[in-house]
Amino acid sequence: MFADYETEEQQVEAIKTWWEKNRLPIIGGAVLGIAAIFGYRAWDDSQTEARRAAADQFQAVAEAESLAQMETLASPLIAKGDFYGAGAAMIMAKKAVEAEDYAAAIGHLDTAEAALNNAELKPLVKVRKARVYLAMKDLPMAKQALPQGPEAYAGVIAEIKGDIAYAEGDLKTAYDLYDQALQSGKAVVSNRQLLTIKRDQSQAAFTGEQ
């Protein structure tokens, strides 16, 4: 999809435009689909052999059937510390979360964040890190990991802040944040039902209603 663009800057701009049009889910490590973000299809002759090879390698990582195979394929990309290396690290983080190896997931996300040299995708990594820390019940680190904006992430950031507030027992704040996520216009559509349930449960808890 976005691999049709020759430079990373062109890819990032395309991602930004597409994100504004679609605002697809940011849920527990599945944000737009990592492969869709970093892209690997439809390479043309104007692109270098090295970039084509990196794209093919990334595709192989995305399609790997076993964790061992994925690690083997991802290692060369991650070692380069570039755009595709960040994507490979994010895939590894997702697999680590699925295995409930949260410390490993944080390590992979740190690698991805360090490899990204643009401001458009770094918040994506930060949101994922916040979710992982929340799963670890490390609330201070979850707060610290959350990005400051951009507007496109407003709904999911408010939701995660609500989750943190709920975990801290601050039910009124949790309710307000869940409601903010729903009203922001940026909340995940496919997650709206869950957000509504969390908001209503928070309200019932702090008002004493059943």
N, CA, C and O of each residue as an XYZ file, in Angstrom:
840
protein
N       0.834     -1.198      0.000
C       0.000      0.000      0.000
C       0.872      1.251      0.000
O       0.960      1.944     -1.014
N       1.541      1.558      1.174
C       2.345      2.757      1.264
C       3.751      2.560      0.708
O       4.515      3.519      0.604
N       4.093      1.343      0.355
C       5.415      1.090     -0.200
C       5.529      1.572     -1.627
O       6.606      1.483     -2.216
N       4.444      2.084     -2.211
C       4.502      2.631     -3.551
C       5.305      3.925     -3.579
O       5.652      4.404     -4.659
N       5.606      4.495     -2.430
C       6.314      5.757     -2.364
C       7.807      5.500     -2.213
O       8.230      4.594     -1.495
N       8.590      6.314     -2.904
C      10.022      6.031     -3.022
C      10.789      6.339     -1.751
O      11.716      5.607     -1.405
N      10.431      7.398     -1.048
C      11.174      7.784      0.142
C      10.335      7.587      1.394
O       9.108      7.497      1.333
N      11.021      7.522      2.531
C      10.307      7.380      3.806
C       9.403      8.578      4.046
O       8.299      8.425      4.570
N       9.870      9.801      3.660
C       9.068     10.993      3.873
C       7.755     10.917      3.098
O       6.703     11.302      3.608
N       7.822     10.417      1.859
C       6.607     10.260      1.068
C       5.681      9.233      1.702
O       4.463      9.413      1.717
N       6.258      8.156      2.224
C       5.448      7.135      2.885
C       4.736      7.714      4.101
O       3.545      7.478      4.304
N       5.465      8.468      4.900
C       4.893      9.041      6.116
C       3.746      9.982      5.780
O       2.710      9.964      6.445
N       3.927     10.809      4.746
C       2.867     11.732      4.359
C       1.637     10.980      3.872
O       0.505     11.368      4.164
N       1.865      9.906      3.132
C       0.741      9.091      2.660
C       0.017      8.441      3.831
O      -1.212      8.384      3.860
N       0.793      7.951      4.800
C       0.200      7.348      5.994
C      -0.630      8.380      6.748
O      -1.739      8.091      7.196
N      -0.085      9.582      6.884
C      -0.800     10.639      7.603
C      -2.133     10.946      6.932
O      -3.159     11.049      7.604
N      -2.121     11.092      5.611
C      -3.348     11.386      4.869
C      -4.351     10.258      5.004
O      -5.537     10.488      5.237
N      -3.853      9.019      4.851
C      -4.736      7.850      4.934
C      -5.330      7.722      6.327
O      -6.507      7.396      6.484
N      -4.501      7.983      7.343
C      -4.969      7.911      8.730
C      -6.109      8.898      8.953
O      -7.113      8.557      9.579
N      -5.959     10.120      8.444
C      -6.992     11.127      8.644
C      -8.300     10.720      7.976
O      -9.381     11.075      8.447
N      -8.201      9.981      6.887
C      -9.402      9.553      6.173
C     -10.060      8.354      6.836
O     -11.284      8.224      6.812
N      -9.264      7.482      7.422
C      -9.801      6.196      7.868
C      -9.895      6.011      9.373
O     -10.886      5.462      9.856
N      -8.913      6.444     10.117
C      -8.896      6.310     11.572
C      -9.271      4.891     12.007
O     -10.215      4.700     12.774
N      -8.541      3.916     11.522
C      -8.843      2.523     11.833
C      -8.392      2.167     13.243
O      -7.728      2.972     13.896
N      -8.746      0.954     13.736
C      -8.568      0.648     15.157
C      -7.141      0.701     15.667
O      -6.186      0.323     14.988
N      -7.040      1.184     16.885
C      -5.801      1.085     17.649
C      -6.160      0.260     18.869
O      -6.510      0.811     19.913
N      -6.079     -1.036     18.748
C      -6.556     -1.917     19.813
C      -5.489     -2.944     20.140
O      -5.138     -3.766     19.294
N      -4.972     -2.905     21.354
C      -4.115     -3.965     21.883
C      -3.062     -4.479     20.939
O      -2.903     -5.691     20.790
N      -2.326     -3.571     20.289
C      -1.235     -4.023     19.438
C      -1.617     -4.196     17.992
O      -0.745     -4.497     17.176
N      -2.863     -4.023     17.628
C      -3.259     -4.138     16.223
C      -3.670     -2.763     15.751
O      -4.853     -2.423     15.782
N      -2.720     -1.976     15.318
C      -2.987     -0.615     14.907
C      -2.883     -0.527     13.403
O      -1.786     -0.536     12.845
N      -4.016     -0.442     12.753
C      -4.098     -0.351     11.303
C      -3.572     -1.591     10.610
O      -3.746     -1.744      9.401
N      -2.938     -2.468     11.346
C      -2.221     -3.584     10.759
C      -0.828     -3.086     10.423
O      -0.663     -2.210      9.574
N       0.167     -3.639     11.083
C       1.529     -3.136     10.888
C       1.938     -3.230      9.433
O       2.575     -2.318      8.906
N       1.582     -4.315      8.784
C       1.957     -4.471      7.382
C       1.332     -3.389      6.528
O       1.951     -2.923      5.571
N       0.115     -2.980      6.855
C      -0.538     -1.923      6.088
C       0.169     -0.596      6.283
O       0.242      0.207      5.354
N       0.690     -0.354      7.477
C       1.374      0.901      7.741
C       2.714      0.961      7.026
O       3.016      1.933      6.333
N       3.498     -0.063      7.193
C       4.859     -0.011      6.674
C       4.931     -0.454      5.218
O       5.884     -0.124      4.512
N       3.933     -1.195      4.772
C       3.786     -1.493      3.364
C       4.882     -2.354      2.778
O       6.028     -2.322      3.226
N       4.512     -3.126      1.768
C       5.565     -3.916      1.129
C       5.188     -4.357     -0.269
O       5.822     -5.268     -0.802
N       4.178     -3.751     -0.891
C       3.740     -4.235     -2.180
C       3.989     -3.215     -3.283
O       4.310     -2.054     -3.029
N       3.832     -3.686     -4.510
C       3.797     -2.836     -5.705
C       5.033     -1.969     -5.872
O       4.919     -0.770     -6.125
N       6.194     -2.553     -5.738
C       7.425     -1.815     -5.966
C       7.634     -1.617     -7.463
O       7.364     -2.513     -8.262
N       8.119     -0.427     -7.833
C       8.342     -0.162     -9.250
C       9.832     -0.029     -9.530
O      10.656     -0.112     -8.619
N      10.169      0.177    -10.790
C      11.571      0.169    -11.198
C      12.349      1.370    -10.678
O      13.580      1.346    -10.689
N      11.670      2.419    -10.224
C      12.378      3.600     -9.751
C      12.976      3.387     -8.366
O      13.792      4.190     -7.915
N      12.584      2.330     -7.697
C      13.075      2.092     -6.352
C      14.329      1.229     -6.368
O      14.511      0.392     -7.252
N      15.175      1.440     -5.397
C      16.452      0.754     -5.378
C      16.273     -0.711     -5.030
O      15.290     -1.110     -4.407
N      17.235     -1.486     -5.444
C      17.215     -2.914     -5.136
C      17.243     -3.142     -3.630
O      16.615     -4.069     -3.119
N      17.981     -2.282     -2.925
C      18.079     -2.430     -1.470
C      16.723     -2.224     -0.809
O      16.357     -2.962      0.106
N      15.981     -1.228     -1.267
C      14.664     -0.968     -0.684
C      13.694     -2.086     -1.027
O      12.865     -2.470     -0.203
N      13.796     -2.603     -2.233
C      12.942     -3.733     -2.609
C      13.249     -4.935     -1.733
O      12.347     -5.641     -1.280
N      14.548     -5.157     -1.500
C      14.949     -6.292     -0.663
C      14.434     -6.116      0.764
O      13.975     -7.075      1.385
N      14.511     -4.881      1.285
C      14.016     -4.616      2.636
C      12.512     -4.841      2.714
O      12.006     -5.387      3.694
N      11.798     -4.413      1.666
C      10.347     -4.605      1.638
C       9.997     -6.084      1.594
O       9.084     -6.536      2.285
N      10.727     -6.833      0.780
C      10.483     -8.277      0.688
C      10.772     -8.958      2.027
O      10.042     -9.853      2.452
N      11.849     -8.519      2.682
C      12.200     -9.089      3.982
C      11.111     -8.781      5.014
O      10.757     -9.634      5.827
N      10.588     -7.559      4.970
C       9.521     -7.190      5.893
C       8.275     -8.030      5.641
O       7.611     -8.463      6.583
N       7.964     -8.256      4.383
C       6.819     -9.095      4.044
C       7.003    -10.501      4.617
O       6.066    -11.103      5.143
N       8.228    -11.005      4.503
C       8.507    -12.344      5.033
C       8.307    -12.381      6.544
O       7.785    -13.358      7.081
N       8.725    -11.311      7.232
C       8.519    -11.239      8.683
C       7.026    -11.256      9.001
O       6.577    -11.985      9.886
N       6.270    -10.449      8.275
C       4.832    -10.341      8.524
C       4.108    -11.658      8.295
O       3.082    -11.926      8.920
N       4.643    -12.481      7.397
C       3.972    -13.727      7.033
C       4.573    -14.956      7.702
O       4.130    -16.078      7.454
N       5.589    -14.751      8.555
C       6.245    -15.887      9.209
C       5.245    -16.682     10.035
O       4.385    -16.114     10.708
N       5.370    -18.004      9.975
C       4.407    -18.880     10.648
C       4.794    -19.216     12.083
O       3.931    -19.557     12.892
N       6.074    -19.123     12.406
C       6.511    -19.442     13.762
C       7.307    -18.282     14.334
O       7.865    -17.474     13.592
N       7.357    -18.203     15.662
C       8.100    -17.140     16.319
C       9.583    -17.238     16.000
O      10.238    -16.220     15.775
N      10.120    -18.454     15.978
C      11.540    -18.639     15.676
C      11.867    -18.137     14.275
O      12.876    -17.463     14.069
N      11.018    -18.463     13.324
C      11.226    -18.002     11.953
C      11.126    -16.486     11.881
O      11.910    -15.836     11.189
N      10.162    -15.928     12.595
C       9.986    -14.479     12.600
C      11.219    -13.779     13.168
O      11.672    -12.773     12.623
N      11.758    -14.313     14.261
C      12.942    -13.715     14.880
C      14.130    -13.747     13.934
O      14.885    -12.779     13.836
N      14.291    -14.874     13.235
C      15.404    -15.010     12.292
C      15.294    -13.999     11.165
O      16.285    -13.382     10.776
N      14.093    -13.831     10.644
C      13.877    -12.921      9.525
C      13.920    -11.459      9.962
O      14.362    -10.592      9.209
N      13.463    -11.194     11.173
C      13.382     -9.810     11.641
C      14.737     -9.254     12.058
O      14.976     -8.053     11.930
N      15.617    -10.099     12.550
C      16.890     -9.631     13.111
C      17.691     -8.741     12.169
O      18.159     -7.688     12.602
N      17.876     -9.115     10.885
C      18.646     -8.244      9.994
C      17.994     -6.883      9.786
O      18.688     -5.871      9.693
N      16.674     -6.849      9.713
C      15.979     -5.578      9.540
C      16.113     -4.710     10.780
O      16.395     -3.516     10.683
N      15.911     -5.312     11.946
C      15.994     -4.562     13.192
C      17.404     -4.015     13.396
O      17.578     -2.904     13.896
N      18.401     -4.795     13.008
C      19.794     -4.374     13.174
C      20.103     -3.112     12.378
O      20.964     -2.326     12.772
N      19.406     -2.912     11.260
C      19.641     -1.727     10.430
C      19.076     -0.470     11.068
O      19.530      0.635     10.773
N      18.081     -0.630     11.947
C      17.524      0.520     12.646
C      16.846      1.523     11.747
O      16.908      2.726     11.999
N      16.188      1.039     10.684
C      15.531      1.959      9.766
C      14.016      1.780      9.818
O      13.482      1.160     10.738
N      13.332      2.332      8.814
C      11.874      2.309      8.761
C      11.324      0.895      8.842
O      10.423      0.618      9.634
N      11.868     -0.001      8.019
C      11.385     -1.375      8.028
C      11.830     -2.124      9.286
O      11.144     -3.031      9.757
N      12.978     -1.733      9.815
C      13.408     -2.319     11.078
C      12.429     -1.999     12.195
O      12.144     -2.842     13.045
N      11.915     -0.767     12.185
C      10.911     -0.384     13.174
C       9.656     -1.228     13.019
O       9.076     -1.681     14.006
N       9.240     -1.435     11.774
C       8.062     -2.263     11.529
C       8.253     -3.685     12.001
O       7.352     -4.279     12.593
N       9.430     -4.233     11.739
C       9.723     -5.603     12.177
C       9.718     -5.691     13.700
O       9.213     -6.658     14.269
N      10.284     -4.673     14.358
C      10.299     -4.662     15.824
C       8.883     -4.592     16.384
O       8.593     -5.198     17.416
N       8.008     -3.862     15.715
C       6.628     -3.760     16.182
C       5.882     -5.082     16.014
O       5.047     -5.439     16.846
N       6.182     -5.798     14.947
C       5.588     -7.125     14.780
C       6.067     -8.053     15.891
O       5.280     -8.813     16.455
N       7.361     -7.989     16.203
C       7.890     -8.815     17.279
C       7.236     -8.445     18.617
O       6.964     -9.319     19.440
N       6.989     -7.160     18.825
C       6.329     -6.726     20.054
C       4.923     -7.301     20.144
O       4.492     -7.739     21.211
N       4.217     -7.298     19.036
C       2.861     -7.850     19.017
C       2.880     -9.333     19.383
O       2.044     -9.801     20.155
N       3.837    -10.063     18.822
C       3.951    -11.488     19.139
C       4.288    -11.696     20.615
O       3.777    -12.615     21.255
N       5.147    -10.837     21.142
C       5.512    -10.955     22.556
C       4.300    -10.711     23.456
O       4.124    -11.395     24.464
N       3.471     -9.739     23.091
C       2.252     -9.481     23.864
C       1.337    -10.692     23.826
O       0.764    -11.076     24.846
N       1.199    -11.296     22.651
C       0.351    -12.482     22.526
C       0.849    -13.617     23.421
O       0.063    -14.430     23.907
N       2.171    -13.659     23.631
C       2.765    -14.675     24.508
C       2.820    -14.213     25.964
O       3.324    -14.927     26.831
N       2.292    -13.000     26.225
C       2.299    -12.396     27.559
C       3.714    -12.183     28.084
O       3.945    -12.190     29.293
N       4.650    -11.996     27.169
C       6.022    -11.647     27.543
C       6.142    -10.132     27.399
O       6.699     -9.627     26.424
N       5.613     -9.423     28.382
C       5.485     -7.982     28.262
C       6.828     -7.256     28.303
O       7.000     -6.229     27.646
N       7.768     -7.781     29.066
C       9.091     -7.156     29.112
C       9.746     -7.191     27.737
O      10.356     -6.211     27.308
N       9.618     -8.323     27.049
C      10.166     -8.425     25.696
C       9.450     -7.471     24.760
O      10.079     -6.863     23.893
N       8.142     -7.332     24.922
C       7.372     -6.420     24.075
C       7.857     -4.986     24.237
O       8.016     -4.265     23.252
N       8.092     -4.574     25.476
C       8.600     -3.223     25.714
C       9.956     -3.040     25.045
O      10.222     -1.994     24.452
N      10.811     -4.048     25.136
C      12.117     -3.966     24.487
C      11.993     -3.774     22.988
O      12.701     -2.950     22.407
N      11.105     -4.522     22.356
C      10.899     -4.386     20.912
C      10.331     -3.009     20.566
O      10.717     -2.409     19.563
N       9.426     -2.516     21.387
C       8.840     -1.204     21.114
C       9.860     -0.089     21.319
O       9.838      0.907     20.595
N      10.751     -0.243     22.292
C      11.846      0.719     22.453
C      12.710      0.746     21.198
O      13.117      1.811     20.734
N      12.985     -0.433     20.657
C      13.775     -0.531     19.428
C      13.062      0.165     18.280
O      13.682      0.904     17.515
N      11.762     -0.067     18.159
C      10.986      0.554     17.086
C      10.980      2.071     17.218
O      11.144      2.787     16.230
N      10.791      2.552     18.428
C      10.753      4.002     18.643
C      12.085      4.649     18.283
O      12.118      5.725     17.686
N      13.175      3.994     18.647
C      14.497      4.534     18.340
C      14.771      4.553     16.844
O      15.516      5.403     16.359
N      14.173      3.621     16.110
C      14.429      3.516     14.673
C      13.612      4.498     13.852
O      13.972      4.792     12.712
N      12.521      5.011     14.405
C      11.652      5.918     13.658
C      12.157      7.346     13.788
O      12.347      7.852     14.894
N      12.374      7.991     12.646
C      12.915      9.342     12.645
C      11.871     10.383     12.259
O      12.223     11.467     11.793
N      10.606     10.071     12.446
C       9.558     11.027     12.105
C       8.574     11.121     13.257
O       8.487     10.233     14.105
N       7.830     12.231     13.264
C       6.904     12.493     14.360
C       5.528     11.895     14.133
O       4.687     11.932     15.031
N       5.283     11.349     12.960
C       3.945     10.856     12.649
C       3.692      9.463     13.212
O       2.568      9.149     13.603
N       4.722      8.626     13.255
C       4.531      7.246     13.684
C       5.001      6.981     15.110
O       4.608      5.982     15.713
N       5.838      7.864     15.657
C       6.287      7.647     17.031
C       5.124      7.542     18.019
O       5.178      6.707     18.922
N       4.058      8.370     17.880
C       2.935      8.215     18.813
C       2.300      6.836     18.759
O       1.776      6.346     19.760
N       2.347      6.213     17.592
C       1.816      4.858     17.445
C       2.537      3.899     18.383
O       1.909      3.082     19.056
N       3.867      4.008     18.419
C       4.671      3.151     19.287
C       4.385      3.475     20.753
O       4.264      2.574     21.583
N       4.281      4.755     21.060
C       4.049      5.166     22.447
C       2.705      4.659     22.970
O       2.599      4.238     24.122
N       1.683      4.701     22.117
C       0.373      4.187     22.521
C       0.465      2.704     22.848
O      -0.112      2.236     23.830
N       1.190      1.976     22.021
C       1.344      0.540     22.277
C       2.106      0.288     23.569
O       1.756     -0.604     24.342
N       3.148      1.080     23.799
C       3.908      0.909     25.035
C       3.022      1.169     26.253
O       3.098      0.451     27.250
N       2.195      2.187     26.163
C       1.297      2.484     27.281
C       0.364      1.316     27.552
O       0.107      0.984     28.710
N      -0.144      0.689     26.501
C      -1.033     -0.461     26.672
C      -0.290     -1.640     27.314
O      -0.844     -2.349     28.155
N       0.951     -1.838     26.912
C       1.720     -2.947     27.478
C       1.991     -2.692     28.962
O       1.830     -3.589     29.788
N       2.404     -1.467     29.297
C       2.634     -1.150     30.711
C       1.349     -1.299     31.520
O       1.383     -1.728     32.674
N       0.224     -0.948     30.920
C      -1.056     -1.117     31.602
C      -1.329     -2.594     31.863
O      -1.812     -2.967     32.933
N      -1.014     -3.429     30.876
C      -1.178     -4.877     31.059
C      -0.261     -5.400     32.162
O      -0.589     -6.372     32.843
N       0.887     -4.751     32.334
C       1.830     -5.120     33.388
C       1.435     -4.533     34.749
O       2.063     -4.821     35.768
N       0.382     -3.703     34.747
C      -0.085     -2.999     35.943
C       0.951     -1.997     36.447
O       0.982     -1.662     37.632
N       1.790     -1.526     35.538
C       2.765     -0.490     35.866
C       2.157      0.848     35.437
O       2.452      1.360     34.356
N       1.315      1.397     36.293
C       0.548      2.585     35.929
C       1.417      3.829     35.736
O       1.160      4.592     34.805
N       2.435      4.072     36.573
C       3.287      5.235     36.330
C       3.960      5.196     34.955
O       4.028      6.216     34.269
N       4.451      4.034     34.555
C       5.096      3.929     33.249
C       4.078      4.033     32.114
O       4.392      4.550     31.042
N       2.869      3.547     32.345
C       1.817      3.693     31.333
C       1.528      5.167     31.090
O       1.377      5.594     29.945
N       1.453      5.938     32.159
C       1.237      7.381     32.022
C       2.392      8.039     31.283
O       2.191      8.868     30.395
N       3.594      7.657     31.663
C       4.786      8.259     31.065
C       4.904      7.930     29.585
O       5.397      8.743     28.803
N       4.457      6.748     29.199
C       4.609      6.309     27.809
C       3.664      7.020     26.857
O       3.975      7.157     25.674
N       2.523      7.474     27.341
C       1.526      8.071     26.454
C       2.069      9.310     25.751
O       2.731     10.138     26.377
N       1.794      9.442     24.452
C       2.255     10.614     23.711
C       1.409     11.839     24.020
O       0.275     11.725     24.485
N       1.966     12.996     23.760
C       1.224     14.250     23.850
C       0.693     14.575     22.460
O       1.388     15.207     21.664
N      -0.540     14.144     22.159
C      -1.080     14.307     20.811
C      -0.467     13.256     19.913
O       0.170     12.330     20.414
N      -0.633     13.362     18.607
C      -1.392     14.382     17.885
C      -2.890     14.148     17.963
O      -3.347     13.179     18.568
N      -3.649     15.043     17.346
C      -5.102     15.000     17.429
C      -5.674     13.680     16.942
O      -6.688     13.214     17.462
N      -5.040     13.076     15.955
C      -5.557     11.819     15.403
C      -5.614     10.713     16.445
O      -6.378      9.759     16.299
N      -4.811     10.835     17.497
C      -4.775      9.806     18.537
C      -5.592     10.197     19.769
O      -5.539      9.509     20.789
N      -6.343     11.290     19.683
C      -7.008     11.828     20.872
C      -7.933     10.822     21.532
O      -7.943     10.699     22.757
N      -8.710     10.101     20.735
C      -9.666      9.157     21.298
C      -9.006      8.031     22.052
O      -9.389      7.725     23.182
N      -8.012      7.407     21.437
C      -7.379      6.259     22.073
C      -6.557      6.686     23.282
O      -6.468      5.942     24.258
N      -5.952      7.875     23.235
C      -5.206      8.366     24.393
C      -6.152      8.596     25.567
O      -5.841      8.236     26.703
N      -7.308      9.198     25.289
C      -8.295      9.410     26.349
C      -8.774      8.082     26.920
O      -8.973      7.957     28.128
N      -8.959      7.090     26.050
C      -9.398      5.774     26.524
C      -8.364      5.139     27.453
O      -8.710      4.614     28.511
N      -7.092      5.192     27.051
C      -6.047      4.592     27.887
C      -5.925      5.336     29.215
O      -5.747      4.720     30.266
N      -6.022      6.667     29.161
C      -6.013      7.432     30.410
C      -7.182      7.018     31.300
O      -7.052      6.957     32.523
N      -8.327      6.734     30.671
C      -9.469      6.246     31.430
C      -9.190      4.902     32.067
O      -9.562      4.663     33.215
N      -8.532      4.019     31.321
C      -8.170      2.709     31.872
C      -7.239      2.860     33.077
O      -7.371      2.150     34.074
N      -6.297      3.799     32.965
C      -5.362      4.030     34.069
C      -6.105      4.573     35.287
O      -5.894      4.117     36.411
N      -6.974      5.550     35.048
C      -7.746      6.126     36.152
C      -8.619      5.069     36.826
O      -8.738      5.044     38.051
N      -9.225      4.202     36.024
C     -10.059      3.137     36.583
C      -9.213      2.205     37.447
O      -9.628      1.807     38.536
N      -8.023      1.862     36.952
C      -7.135      0.975     37.710
C      -6.690      1.616     39.015
O      -6.404      0.919     39.989
N      -6.630      2.952     39.037
C      -6.249      3.680     40.251
C      -7.429      3.880     41.198
O      -7.265      4.368     42.316
N      -8.625      3.497     40.737
C      -9.807      3.670     41.570
C     -10.457      5.030     41.452
O     -11.379      5.347     42.204
N      -9.983      5.849     40.505
C     -10.559      7.183     40.288
C     -11.675      7.048     39.254
O     -11.483      7.345     38.075
N     -12.829      6.600     39.705
C     -13.900      6.196     38.793
C     -14.543      7.372     38.074
O     -14.922      7.250     36.909
N     -14.673      8.511     38.751
C     -15.257      9.689     38.105
C     -14.366     10.161     36.963
O     -14.857     10.476     35.878
N     -13.067     10.211     37.201
C     -12.140     10.604     36.139
C     -12.174      9.600     35.001
O     -12.146      9.982     33.831
N     -12.233      8.323     35.336
C     -12.319      7.288     34.301
C     -13.555      7.504     33.439
O     -13.485      7.437     32.212
N     -14.694      7.765     34.093
C     -15.931      8.024     33.345
C     -15.750      9.211     32.403
O     -16.099      9.132     31.225
N     -15.210     10.299     32.919
C     -15.032     11.501     32.100
C     -14.135     11.229     30.895
O     -14.405     11.706     29.793
N     -13.072     10.466     31.108
C     -12.135     10.177     30.019
C     -12.750      9.240     28.985
O     -12.555      9.438     27.786
N     -13.484      8.231     29.426
C     -14.161      7.354     28.475
C     -15.183      8.143     27.661
O     -15.316      7.942     26.453
N     -15.898      9.037     28.328
C     -16.876      9.859     27.618
C     -16.175     10.782     26.627
O     -16.656     10.991     25.514
N     -15.039     11.329     27.040
C     -14.250     12.174     26.146
C     -13.815     11.398     24.911
O     -13.858     11.920     23.797
N     -13.397     10.155     25.107
C     -12.988      9.324     23.972
C     -14.149      9.107     23.012
O     -13.977      9.166     21.794
N     -15.318      8.857     23.559
C     -16.493      8.625     22.717
C     -16.923      9.886     21.991
O     -17.403      9.818     20.859
N     -16.756     11.034     22.631
C     -17.216     12.287     22.048
C     -16.179     12.955     21.157
O     -16.492     13.923     20.464
N     -14.959     12.456     21.167
C     -13.877     13.146     20.460
C     -14.011     13.086     18.954
O     -13.465     13.928     18.242
N     -14.742     12.084     18.462
C     -14.794     11.897     17.012
C     -13.622     11.099     16.509
O     -13.582     10.727     15.336
N     -12.650     10.826     17.387
C     -11.465     10.063     17.011
C     -11.474      8.687     17.660
O     -10.547      7.902     17.462
N     -12.520      8.389     18.439
C     -12.583      7.088     19.102
C     -12.726      5.984     18.073
O     -13.302      6.180     17.002
N     -12.195      4.824     18.413
C     -12.221      3.694     17.500
C     -13.655      3.222     17.306
O     -14.320      2.850     18.273
N     -14.131      3.235     16.083
C     -15.518      2.885     15.823
C     -15.808      1.454     16.228
O     -16.826      1.186     16.866
N     -14.919      0.521     15.863
C     -15.156     -0.886     16.172
C     -15.062     -1.173     17.662
O     -15.463     -2.242     18.120
N     -14.522     -0.198     18.431
C     -14.378     -0.357     19.876
C     -15.393      0.498     20.635
O     -15.361      0.556     21.864
N     -16.281      1.153     19.914
C     -17.219      2.073     20.555
C     -18.112      1.356     21.574
O     -18.420      1.909     22.631
N     -18.522      0.142     21.259
C     -19.380     -0.596     22.188
C     -18.651     -0.871     23.499
O     -19.221     -0.712     24.578
N     -17.381     -1.287     23.400
C     -16.596     -1.538     24.606
C     -16.378     -0.250     25.388
O     -16.474     -0.246     26.615
N     -16.089      0.831     24.694
C     -15.912      2.115     25.360
C     -17.179      2.522     26.106
O     -17.119      3.005     27.236
N     -18.312      2.322     25.465
C     -19.585      2.666     26.095
C     -19.806      1.838     27.357
O     -20.251      2.358     28.380
N     -19.493      0.549     27.276
C     -19.633     -0.324     28.446
C     -18.719      0.153     29.575
O     -19.144      0.230     30.728
N     -17.470      0.473     29.247
C     -16.531      0.924     30.276
C     -16.992      2.244     30.893
O     -16.909      2.439     32.106
N     -17.474      3.140     30.044
C     -17.973      4.414     30.567
C     -19.153      4.188     31.508
O     -19.191      4.741     32.608
N     -20.108      3.382     31.077
C     -21.310      3.156     31.883
C     -20.987      2.423     33.183
O     -21.573      2.714     34.225
N     -20.056      1.473     33.121
C     -19.659      0.764     34.339
C     -18.963      1.705     35.318
O     -19.159      1.604     36.529
N     -18.154      2.617     34.791
C     -17.491      3.594     35.652
C     -18.519      4.487     36.332
O     -18.423      4.764     37.527
N     -19.499      4.931     35.560
C     -20.543      5.783     36.130
C     -21.318      5.041     37.216
O     -21.577      5.588     38.289
N     -21.685      3.795     36.932
C     -22.430      3.004     37.914
C     -21.617      2.801     39.184
O     -22.163      2.797     40.287
N     -20.307      2.632     39.022
C     -19.450      2.378     40.182
C     -19.328      3.607     41.071
O     -19.399      3.490     42.295
N     -19.143      4.799     40.469
C     -18.937      5.964     41.326
C     -20.247      6.574     41.825
O     -20.236      7.342     42.787
N     -21.378      6.247     41.186
C     -22.667      6.746     41.673
C     -23.370      5.738     42.563
O     -24.344      6.068     43.240
N     -22.868      4.494     42.559
C     -23.488      3.453     43.359
C     -24.697      2.835     42.709
O     -25.441      2.092     43.349
N     -24.906      3.141     41.410
C     -26.035      2.570     40.689
C     -25.672      1.193     40.183
O     -24.495      0.916     39.956
N     -26.642      0.330     40.001
C     -26.420     -1.012     39.474
C     -27.033     -1.125     38.082
O     -26.956     -2.183     37.457
